[in-house]
């Protein structure tokens, strides 16, 4: 299974600092990726990280590559909600490139999967 993951590097989760919020998102997502044996896809060879921090950049790369990926992963609805509410049409287009959209809030909780 192939996937792409998103980390919001501009948000403070539950009163934590931005740096702590990034670490929590990254650790939770990487744990899920390893457990589910997901191969992370990276389209841009100049991208510094394995993950995306800008949904617009991800959408641009997906449109350019014209591919369908198994899953899009993010930590919680809180990290992506600003994009969803600001750009609802772009969110629908972004989701259309994936078979599943998965929120991985906590490894011990049930994982929420939205099948597109």
Beta strands, then each sheet from edge to edge (+ up, - down):
strand 1: 2-6
strand 2: 39-40
strand 3: 69-74
strand 4: 98-103
strand 5: 112-115
sheet 1: 2+ 1+ 3+ 4+ 5-
end
